[in-house]
Amino acid sequence: MEEVKKKGKNPWIFIPTQYIAEGFPFVLVNQVSTLMYTSLLASNVFIGLTSLLYLPWSLKLFWGPLVDAYCTKRKWTLYMQLLIAVCLLIFTFSLHLNSFIFLSLVIFAVVAVLSATHDIATDGFYLHALDKKDQAFFTGIRSTFYRLSMIAAGGALPILAGNIGKHTGNIADGWAVAFGISACLFFILYIYHSIVLPRPETDHAVKTLEKKIPYGLIFKTYFTQEKIGVILAFIFIYRFGEGMLLKMAQPFHHAKNEAGGLGFTVS
């Protein structure tokens, strides 16, 4: 770590917060949204269809080269955090609108794409900001903070939303506060990271006026490799069973006992 400290800033001041920012929106879009829709009495069919929101994380490999080609990983990271904050703020004020369901799906879809892009930039920045020794050292640390962010988003926010909804008699009020806090968190992360993130010399756009990105060759090489069908099948279906069950877990927990559920409250 001494080598990194000589080059720039201590990784401890930005690695934990970067991976909190990486895990938080994933849980908001794919888990908290399900509980929110369930509490707002959306149908199980509708909730099942929201599984499509997982797609950006599965398909992000297709626009990964664009993140490499244009701008620095540092800027991509900051821009994505700012845009996620703006989307969550819009979401907060849309909760009481009549067209909320449609708007919320659009916003969640946008946040999913932004978050998947943020993942690409953050993981790429990690390789530029740390040397190989520290990359190995911080592997477990970044995973820990990623998981902690998932616990905070998937646990603390629903508890808060449920308690506020119980107090006001309208669960939408609780969700408005929960997503408002999420928006504030990302504004804070954006400001904090704009100050503390180092500027590695190796972090630069690959594409220049003299150097073009051979996108056709990149995808041709990928899709013509041996056993590509098996590889793609594995990528898309290795968590298929879990994915089918996960979306129905929240409705099962929340449904009344007489409807075959466990009767849990939101909190």
C-alpha positions as CSV (number, residue, x, y, z in Angstrom):
1,M,0.0,0.0,0.0
2,E,2.9,2.3,0.5
3,E,3.5,2.5,-3.3
4,V,-0.1,3.6,-3.8
5,K,0.1,6.2,-1.1
6,K,3.2,7.7,-2.7
7,K,1.4,7.9,-6.0
8,G,-1.8,9.4,-4.6
9,K,-4.5,8.9,-2.1
10,N,-5.0,6.1,0.4
11,P,-7.4,3.6,-1.1
12,W,-9.3,3.3,2.2
13,I,-10.8,6.7,1.6
14,F,-12.5,5.8,-1.6
15,I,-12.7,2.0,-2.1
16,P,-15.4,1.4,0.6
17,T,-17.6,4.2,-0.6
18,Q,-17.2,3.4,-4.3
19,Y,-18.5,-0.2,-3.7
20,I,-21.3,1.1,-1.4
21,A,-22.4,3.2,-4.5
22,E,-22.1,0.1,-6.7
23,G,-24.3,-2.2,-4.6
24,F,-27.0,0.3,-3.4
25,P,-28.8,0.9,-6.7
26,F,-28.8,-2.8,-7.7
27,V,-30.8,-3.6,-4.5
28,L,-33.1,-0.7,-5.0
29,V,-34.0,-1.7,-8.5
30,N,-34.2,-5.5,-8.1
31,Q,-35.3,-6.0,-4.5
32,V,-36.7,-2.9,-2.8
33,S,-38.8,-2.1,-5.9
34,T,-40.5,-5.5,-5.6
35,L,-41.4,-4.9,-1.9
36,M,-42.6,-1.4,-2.8
37,Y,-44.9,-2.7,-5.6
38,T,-46.1,-5.5,-3.4
39,S,-47.0,-3.0,-0.6
40,L,-48.8,-0.8,-3.2
41,L,-50.9,-3.9,-4.2
42,A,-49.4,-4.4,-7.6
43,S,-50.3,-7.8,-9.2
44,N,-47.9,-10.7,-9.0
45,V,-47.9,-10.8,-12.8
46,F,-46.7,-7.2,-12.9
47,I,-44.0,-7.9,-10.3
48,G,-42.8,-10.9,-12.2
49,L,-42.4,-8.8,-15.3
50,T,-40.1,-6.4,-13.4
51,S,-37.5,-9.2,-13.6
52,L,-36.6,-7.6,-17.0
53,L,-34.9,-4.9,-14.9
54,Y,-32.1,-7.3,-14.3
55,L,-31.2,-7.2,-18.0
56,P,-28.8,-4.2,-18.0
57,W,-26.5,-6.0,-15.6
58,S,-26.5,-9.1,-17.8
59,L,-26.0,-7.2,-21.0
60,K,-23.5,-4.5,-19.9
61,L,-20.7,-6.3,-21.7
62,F,-22.1,-5.0,-24.9
63,W,-21.5,-1.3,-24.1
64,G,-18.4,-1.9,-21.9
65,P,-16.2,-0.9,-24.9
66,L,-17.9,2.5,-25.0
67,V,-16.9,3.2,-21.4
68,D,-13.3,2.4,-22.3
69,A,-13.4,4.4,-25.5
70,Y,-14.8,7.7,-24.3
71,C,-13.7,9.8,-21.2
72,T,-12.0,8.5,-18.1
73,K,-13.3,5.8,-15.7
74,R,-13.2,8.5,-13.0
75,K,-15.5,10.8,-14.9
76,W,-17.8,7.9,-15.9
77,T,-18.1,7.0,-12.2
78,L,-18.9,10.5,-11.1
79,Y,-21.4,11.2,-13.9
80,M,-23.3,7.9,-13.2
81,Q,-23.5,8.7,-9.5
82,L,-24.9,12.2,-10.2
83,L,-27.4,10.9,-12.7
84,I,-28.6,8.1,-10.3
85,A,-29.1,10.8,-7.7
86,V,-31.2,12.9,-10.0
87,C,-33.3,9.9,-11.1
88,L,-33.9,8.9,-7.5
89,L,-34.9,12.5,-6.7
90,I,-37.4,12.5,-9.5
91,F,-38.7,9.1,-8.3
92,T,-39.3,10.5,-4.9
93,F,-41.5,13.3,-6.2
94,S,-43.4,11.0,-8.5
95,L,-44.7,8.6,-5.9
96,H,-48.0,10.4,-5.4
97,L,-48.7,10.9,-9.1
98,N,-51.5,9.0,-10.8
99,S,-49.0,7.8,-13.5
100,F,-46.6,6.6,-10.8
101,I,-46.4,3.0,-11.9
102,F,-45.4,3.8,-15.4
103,L,-43.0,6.5,-14.4
104,S,-41.4,4.3,-11.7
105,L,-40.7,1.6,-14.3
106,V,-39.1,4.1,-16.6
107,I,-37.0,5.5,-13.8
108,F,-36.0,2.1,-12.5
109,A,-35.0,1.0,-16.1
110,V,-32.9,4.2,-16.5
111,V,-31.3,3.6,-13.0
112,A,-30.5,0.0,-14.0
113,V,-28.6,1.1,-17.1
114,L,-26.8,3.9,-15.2
115,S,-25.9,1.5,-12.4
116,A,-24.6,-1.2,-14.8
117,T,-22.5,1.4,-16.5
118,H,-21.3,2.6,-13.1
119,D,-20.2,-1.0,-12.3
120,I,-18.1,-1.1,-15.5
121,A,-16.5,2.3,-14.7
122,T,-15.9,1.5,-11.0
123,D,-14.3,-1.9,-11.6
124,G,-12.2,-0.4,-14.3
125,F,-11.1,2.5,-12.1
126,Y,-10.2,0.0,-9.4
127,L,-7.5,-1.5,-11.8
128,H,-6.1,2.0,-12.6
129,A,-6.1,3.4,-9.1
130,L,-4.4,0.5,-7.3
131,D,-1.4,-1.6,-8.1
132,K,-1.7,-5.4,-8.3
133,K,-0.7,-5.9,-4.7
134,D,-3.4,-3.6,-3.4
135,Q,-5.9,-4.9,-5.9
136,A,-5.5,-8.3,-4.2
137,F,-5.6,-6.8,-0.7
138,F,-8.8,-4.8,-1.3
139,T,-10.7,-7.6,-3.1
140,G,-12.4,-8.8,0.0
141,I,-12.8,-5.3,1.4
142,R,-14.7,-4.1,-1.7
143,S,-16.9,-7.2,-1.6
144,T,-17.7,-6.6,2.1
145,F,-18.8,-3.0,1.5
146,Y,-20.8,-4.0,-1.5
147,R,-22.7,-6.5,0.7
148,L,-23.1,-3.9,3.5
149,S,-24.7,-1.6,1.0
150,M,-27.1,-4.3,0.0
151,I,-28.0,-4.9,3.6
152,A,-28.6,-1.2,4.2
153,A,-30.7,-0.8,1.0
154,G,-32.6,-4.0,1.4
155,G,-33.0,-3.8,5.2
156,A,-32.8,-0.4,6.6
157,L,-34.8,1.4,3.9
158,P,-37.8,-1.0,4.1
159,I,-37.9,-0.8,7.9
160,L,-37.9,3.0,7.6
161,A,-40.5,3.1,4.9
162,G,-42.7,0.6,6.8
163,N,-42.6,2.5,10.1
164,I,-43.3,5.9,8.4
165,G,-46.1,4.4,6.4
166,K,-47.6,2.9,9.6
167,H,-47.4,6.2,11.3
168,T,-49.0,8.2,8.5
169,G,-51.4,5.6,7.3
170,N,-49.9,5.8,3.7
171,I,-47.1,3.5,2.8
172,A,-46.3,5.7,-0.2
173,D,-45.1,8.4,2.3
174,G,-42.7,5.9,3.7
175,W,-41.3,5.0,0.3
176,A,-41.0,8.7,-0.6
177,V,-38.8,9.3,2.4
178,A,-36.7,6.1,1.8
179,F,-36.0,7.0,-1.9
180,G,-35.4,10.6,-0.9
181,I,-32.7,9.5,1.5
182,S,-31.3,7.3,-1.3
183,A,-31.1,10.4,-3.6
184,C,-29.4,12.4,-0.9
185,L,-26.9,9.6,-0.3
186,F,-25.9,9.6,-4.0
187,F,-25.6,13.4,-4.1
188,I,-23.2,13.1,-1.1
189,L,-21.3,10.3,-2.7
190,Y,-20.9,12.3,-5.9
191,I,-19.6,15.3,-4.1
192,Y,-17.3,13.2,-1.9
193,H,-15.9,11.2,-4.8
194,S,-15.3,14.3,-6.9
195,I,-13.0,15.4,-4.1
196,V,-11.2,12.2,-3.0
197,L,-11.0,10.0,-6.1
198,P,-7.4,10.1,-7.5
199,R,-6.5,10.8,-11.1
200,P,-4.4,7.8,-12.2
201,E,-2.2,8.6,-15.2
202,T,-3.3,5.4,-16.9
203,D,-7.0,6.3,-16.7
204,H,-7.7,7.9,-20.0
205,A,-10.0,7.4,-23.0
206,V,-8.8,4.7,-25.3
207,K,-10.3,6.4,-28.4
208,T,-8.4,9.3,-29.9
209,L,-8.4,11.0,-33.3
210,E,-5.5,8.8,-34.3
211,K,-6.7,5.6,-32.6
212,K,-10.1,4.1,-33.4
213,I,-11.8,1.3,-31.5
214,P,-12.3,-1.8,-33.7
215,Y,-15.8,-2.6,-32.3
216,G,-16.5,-5.0,-35.2
217,L,-13.4,-7.0,-34.5
218,I,-14.0,-7.0,-30.7
219,F,-17.5,-8.5,-31.1
220,K,-16.4,-10.8,-33.9
221,T,-13.6,-12.1,-31.8
222,Y,-15.9,-12.6,-28.9
223,F,-18.7,-14.3,-30.7
224,T,-16.5,-16.6,-32.8
225,Q,-14.6,-18.1,-29.9
226,E,-14.9,-21.8,-29.3
227,K,-18.1,-23.0,-27.6
228,I,-19.6,-19.4,-27.5
229,G,-23.1,-20.9,-27.4
230,V,-22.4,-22.7,-24.2
231,I,-20.7,-19.7,-22.8
232,L,-23.6,-17.4,-23.5
233,A,-26.1,-20.0,-22.3
234,F,-24.2,-20.2,-19.0
235,I,-24.1,-16.4,-18.6
236,F,-27.8,-16.0,-19.2
237,I,-29.2,-19.0,-17.3
238,Y,-26.8,-19.9,-14.5
239,R,-29.0,-18.0,-12.1
240,F,-32.3,-18.6,-13.9
241,G,-33.9,-20.7,-11.1
242,E,-32.9,-18.2,-8.4
243,G,-34.2,-15.4,-10.6
244,M,-37.6,-17.0,-10.9
245,L,-37.9,-17.5,-7.2
246,L,-36.4,-14.1,-6.1
247,K,-39.1,-11.9,-7.5
248,M,-41.9,-13.9,-5.9
249,A,-40.2,-14.0,-2.5
250,Q,-41.4,-10.5,-1.5
251,P,-45.1,-11.1,-2.5
252,F,-45.0,-14.4,-0.6
253,H,-43.6,-12.7,2.5
254,H,-46.1,-9.8,2.4
255,A,-49.3,-11.7,1.4
256,K,-51.8,-12.3,4.1
257,N,-51.9,-15.8,5.7
258,E,-55.3,-16.6,4.2
259,A,-53.8,-15.9,0.7
260,G,-51.0,-18.4,1.3
261,G,-48.4,-15.8,2.4
262,L,-46.5,-15.2,5.6
263,G,-48.2,-11.9,6.4
264,F,-45.1,-9.9,7.1
265,T,-45.4,-6.1,7.3
266,V,-43.1,-3.9,5.1
267,S,-40.9,-3.1,8.1
